[in-house]
Amino acid sequence: MGVALLPLASELNFHIELLDVDSDPELVARYGANLPVLLHGSKELCQYFLEIAKVRDYLGKIC
């Protein structure tokens, strides 16, 4: 999902932070097999695959 998000991040000028869930027991407990997941803060935007329209809509509302 991170690679799929790169063109949108470049277009809309936002930063992507990738986290290794397996290195953090709290994240493993929270997300387990529900990966990849896209978050903005604590807001979950997508799981498993990038939903570009949903992300664009969300960013449009917060910017």
Chimera marker file (.cmm) of the C-alpha trace (Angstrom):
<marker_set name="trace">
<marker id="1" x="0.000" y="0.000" z="0.000" r="1" g="1" b="0" radius="0.5"/>
<marker id="2" x="2.903" y="2.331" z="0.703" r="1" g="1" b="0" radius="0.5"/>
<marker id="3" x="4.172" y="2.101" z="-2.876" r="1" g="1" b="0" radius="0.5"/>
<marker id="4" x="0.655" y="2.565" z="-4.263" r="1" g="1" b="0" radius="0.5"/>
<marker id="5" x="0.284" y="5.695" z="-2.122" r="1" g="1" b="0" radius="0.5"/>
<marker id="6" x="3.466" y="7.387" z="-3.423" r="1" g="1" b="0" radius="0.5"/>
<marker id="7" x="1.916" y="9.061" z="-6.520" r="1" g="1" b="0" radius="0.5"/>
<marker id="8" x="-0.925" y="10.504" z="-4.443" r="1" g="1" b="0" radius="0.5"/>
<marker id="9" x="1.489" y="11.726" z="-1.767" r="1" g="1" b="0" radius="0.5"/>
<marker id="10" x="3.576" y="13.416" z="-4.435" r="1" g="1" b="0" radius="0.5"/>
<marker id="11" x="0.518" y="14.988" z="-6.070" r="1" g="1" b="0" radius="0.5"/>
<marker id="12" x="-1.003" y="16.276" z="-2.825" r="1" g="1" b="0" radius="0.5"/>
<marker id="13" x="2.309" y="16.916" z="-1.050" r="1" g="1" b="0" radius="0.5"/>
<marker id="14" x="1.988" y="14.828" z="2.101" r="1" g="1" b="0" radius="0.5"/>
<marker id="15" x="4.431" y="12.659" z="4.034" r="1" g="1" b="0" radius="0.5"/>
<marker id="16" x="4.149" y="8.889" z="4.392" r="1" g="1" b="0" radius="0.5"/>
<marker id="17" x="5.521" y="7.152" z="7.461" r="1" g="1" b="0" radius="0.5"/>
<marker id="18" x="5.867" y="3.377" z="7.184" r="1" g="1" b="0" radius="0.5"/>
<marker id="19" x="5.869" y="1.390" z="10.414" r="1" g="1" b="0" radius="0.5"/>
<marker id="20" x="7.028" y="-2.168" z="10.954" r="1" g="1" b="0" radius="0.5"/>
<marker id="21" x="4.062" y="-3.558" z="12.867" r="1" g="1" b="0" radius="0.5"/>
<marker id="22" x="5.936" y="-6.762" z="13.723" r="1" g="1" b="0" radius="0.5"/>
<marker id="23" x="8.498" y="-4.784" z="15.722" r="1" g="1" b="0" radius="0.5"/>
<marker id="24" x="5.886" y="-3.368" z="18.113" r="1" g="1" b="0" radius="0.5"/>
<marker id="25" x="3.797" y="-5.758" z="20.274" r="1" g="1" b="0" radius="0.5"/>
<marker id="26" x="1.080" y="-3.107" z="20.752" r="1" g="1" b="0" radius="0.5"/>
<marker id="27" x="0.657" y="-2.719" z="16.982" r="1" g="1" b="0" radius="0.5"/>
<marker id="28" x="0.644" y="-6.500" z="16.512" r="1" g="1" b="0" radius="0.5"/>
<marker id="29" x="-2.130" y="-6.776" z="19.106" r="1" g="1" b="0" radius="0.5"/>
<marker id="30" x="-4.100" y="-3.935" z="17.513" r="1" g="1" b="0" radius="0.5"/>
<marker id="31" x="-3.835" y="-4.902" z="13.831" r="1" g="1" b="0" radius="0.5"/>
<marker id="32" x="-2.716" y="-8.550" z="13.734" r="1" g="1" b="0" radius="0.5"/>
<marker id="33" x="-3.525" y="-9.892" z="10.273" r="1" g="1" b="0" radius="0.5"/>
<marker id="34" x="-5.414" y="-6.739" z="9.222" r="1" g="1" b="0" radius="0.5"/>
<marker id="35" x="-2.426" y="-5.437" z="7.265" r="1" g="1" b="0" radius="0.5"/>
<marker id="36" x="-1.559" y="-3.335" z="5.498" r="1" g="1" b="0" radius="0.5"/>
<marker id="37" x="-3.515" y="-0.531" z="7.075" r="1" g="1" b="0" radius="0.5"/>
<marker id="38" x="-3.484" y="3.193" z="6.265" r="1" g="1" b="0" radius="0.5"/>
<marker id="39" x="-3.929" y="5.590" z="9.172" r="1" g="1" b="0" radius="0.5"/>
<marker id="40" x="-3.992" y="9.319" z="9.634" r="1" g="1" b="0" radius="0.5"/>
<marker id="41" x="-3.279" y="9.691" z="13.320" r="1" g="1" b="0" radius="0.5"/>
<marker id="42" x="-5.715" y="7.239" z="14.889" r="1" g="1" b="0" radius="0.5"/>
<marker id="43" x="-8.202" y="7.457" z="11.986" r="1" g="1" b="0" radius="0.5"/>
<marker id="44" x="-8.191" y="4.273" z="9.920" r="1" g="1" b="0" radius="0.5"/>
<marker id="45" x="-8.627" y="5.035" z="6.226" r="1" g="1" b="0" radius="0.5"/>
<marker id="46" x="-8.030" y="1.684" z="4.464" r="1" g="1" b="0" radius="0.5"/>
<marker id="47" x="-7.154" y="-1.934" z="5.142" r="1" g="1" b="0" radius="0.5"/>
<marker id="48" x="-5.591" y="-4.462" z="2.770" r="1" g="1" b="0" radius="0.5"/>
<marker id="49" x="-5.600" y="-2.178" z="-0.312" r="1" g="1" b="0" radius="0.5"/>
<marker id="50" x="-5.518" y="1.526" z="-1.092" r="1" g="1" b="0" radius="0.5"/>
<marker id="51" x="-8.907" y="3.127" z="-1.716" r="1" g="1" b="0" radius="0.5"/>
<marker id="52" x="-7.762" y="6.258" z="-3.538" r="1" g="1" b="0" radius="0.5"/>
<marker id="53" x="-11.216" y="7.876" z="-3.744" r="1" g="1" b="0" radius="0.5"/>
<marker id="54" x="-11.724" y="7.405" z="-0.014" r="1" g="1" b="0" radius="0.5"/>
<marker id="55" x="-8.316" y="8.896" z="0.791" r="1" g="1" b="0" radius="0.5"/>
<marker id="56" x="-8.902" y="11.858" z="-1.548" r="1" g="1" b="0" radius="0.5"/>
<marker id="57" x="-12.308" y="12.490" z="0.052" r="1" g="1" b="0" radius="0.5"/>
<marker id="58" x="-10.854" y="12.345" z="3.556" r="1" g="1" b="0" radius="0.5"/>
<marker id="59" x="-7.967" y="14.672" z="2.691" r="1" g="1" b="0" radius="0.5"/>
<marker id="60" x="-10.393" y="17.075" z="1.043" r="1" g="1" b="0" radius="0.5"/>
<marker id="61" x="-12.357" y="17.301" z="4.283" r="1" g="1" b="0" radius="0.5"/>
<marker id="62" x="-9.368" y="17.921" z="6.564" r="1" g="1" b="0" radius="0.5"/>
<marker id="63" x="-7.359" y="20.309" z="4.368" r="1" g="1" b="0" radius="0.5"/>
<link id1="1" id2="2" r="1" g="1" b="0" radius="0.2"/>
<link id1="2" id2="3" r="1" g="1" b="0" radius="0.2"/>
<link id1="3" id2="4" r="1" g="1" b="0" radius="0.2"/>
<link id1="4" id2="5" r="1" g="1" b="0" radius="0.2"/>
<link id1="5" id2="6" r="1" g="1" b="0" radius="0.2"/>
<link id1="6" id2="7" r="1" g="1" b="0" radius="0.2"/>
<link id1="7" id2="8" r="1" g="1" b="0" radius="0.2"/>
<link id1="8" id2="9" r="1" g="1" b="0" radius="0.2"/>
<link id1="9" id2="10" r="1" g="1" b="0" radius="0.2"/>
<link id1="10" id2="11" r="1" g="1" b="0" radius="0.2"/>
<link id1="11" id2="12" r="1" g="1" b="0" radius="0.2"/>
<link id1="12" id2="13" r="1" g="1" b="0" radius="0.2"/>
<link id1="13" id2="14" r="1" g="1" b="0" radius="0.2"/>
<link id1="14" id2="15" r="1" g="1" b="0" radius="0.2"/>
<link id1="15" id2="16" r="1" g="1" b="0" radius="0.2"/>
<link id1="16" id2="17" r="1" g="1" b="0" radius="0.2"/>
<link id1="17" id2="18" r="1" g="1" b="0" radius="0.2"/>
<link id1="18" id2="19" r="1" g="1" b="0" radius="0.2"/>
<link id1="19" id2="20" r="1" g="1" b="0" radius="0.2"/>
<link id1="20" id2="21" r="1" g="1" b="0" radius="0.2"/>
<link id1="21" id2="22" r="1" g="1" b="0" radius="0.2"/>
<link id1="22" id2="23" r="1" g="1" b="0" radius="0.2"/>
<link id1="23" id2="24" r="1" g="1" b="0" radius="0.2"/>
<link id1="24" id2="25" r="1" g="1" b="0" radius="0.2"/>
<link id1="25" id2="26" r="1" g="1" b="0" radius="0.2"/>
<link id1="26" id2="27" r="1" g="1" b="0" radius="0.2"/>
<link id1="27" id2="28" r="1" g="1" b="0" radius="0.2"/>
<link id1="28" id2="29" r="1" g="1" b="0" radius="0.2"/>
<link id1="29" id2="30" r="1" g="1" b="0" radius="0.2"/>
<link id1="30" id2="31" r="1" g="1" b="0" radius="0.2"/>
<link id1="31" id2="32" r="1" g="1" b="0" radius="0.2"/>
<link id1="32" id2="33" r="1" g="1" b="0" radius="0.2"/>
<link id1="33" id2="34" r="1" g="1" b="0" radius="0.2"/>
<link id1="34" id2="35" r="1" g="1" b="0" radius="0.2"/>
<link id1="35" id2="36" r="1" g="1" b="0" radius="0.2"/>
<link id1="36" id2="37" r="1" g="1" b="0" radius="0.2"/>
<link id1="37" id2="38" r="1" g="1" b="0" radius="0.2"/>
<link id1="38" id2="39" r="1" g="1" b="0" radius="0.2"/>
<link id1="39" id2="40" r="1" g="1" b="0" radius="0.2"/>
<link id1="40" id2="41" r="1" g="1" b="0" radius="0.2"/>
<link id1="41" id2="42" r="1" g="1" b="0" radius="0.2"/>
<link id1="42" id2="43" r="1" g="1" b="0" radius="0.2"/>
<link id1="43" id2="44" r="1" g="1" b="0" radius="0.2"/>
<link id1="44" id2="45" r="1" g="1" b="0" radius="0.2"/>
<link id1="45" id2="46" r="1" g="1" b="0" radius="0.2"/>
<link id1="46" id2="47" r="1" g="1" b="0" radius="0.2"/>
<link id1="47" id2="48" r="1" g="1" b="0" radius="0.2"/>
<link id1="48" id2="49" r="1" g="1" b="0" radius="0.2"/>
<link id1="49" id2="50" r="1" g="1" b="0" radius="0.2"/>
<link id1="50" id2="51" r="1" g="1" b="0" radius="0.2"/>
<link id1="51" id2="52" r="1" g="1" b="0" radius="0.2"/>
<link id1="52" id2="53" r="1" g="1" b="0" radius="0.2"/>
<link id1="53" id2="54" r="1" g="1" b="0" radius="0.2"/>
<link id1="54" id2="55" r="1" g="1" b="0" radius="0.2"/>
<link id1="55" id2="56" r="1" g="1" b="0" radius="0.2"/>
<link id1="56" id2="57" r="1" g="1" b="0" radius="0.2"/>
<link id1="57" id2="58" r="1" g="1" b="0" radius="0.2"/>
<link id1="58" id2="59" r="1" g="1" b="0" radius="0.2"/>
<link id1="59" id2="60" r="1" g="1" b="0" radius="0.2"/>
<link id1="60" id2="61" r="1" g="1" b="0" radius="0.2"/>
<link id1="61" id2="62" r="1" g="1" b="0" radius="0.2"/>
<link id1="62" id2="63" r="1" g="1" b="0" radius="0.2"/>
</marker_set>
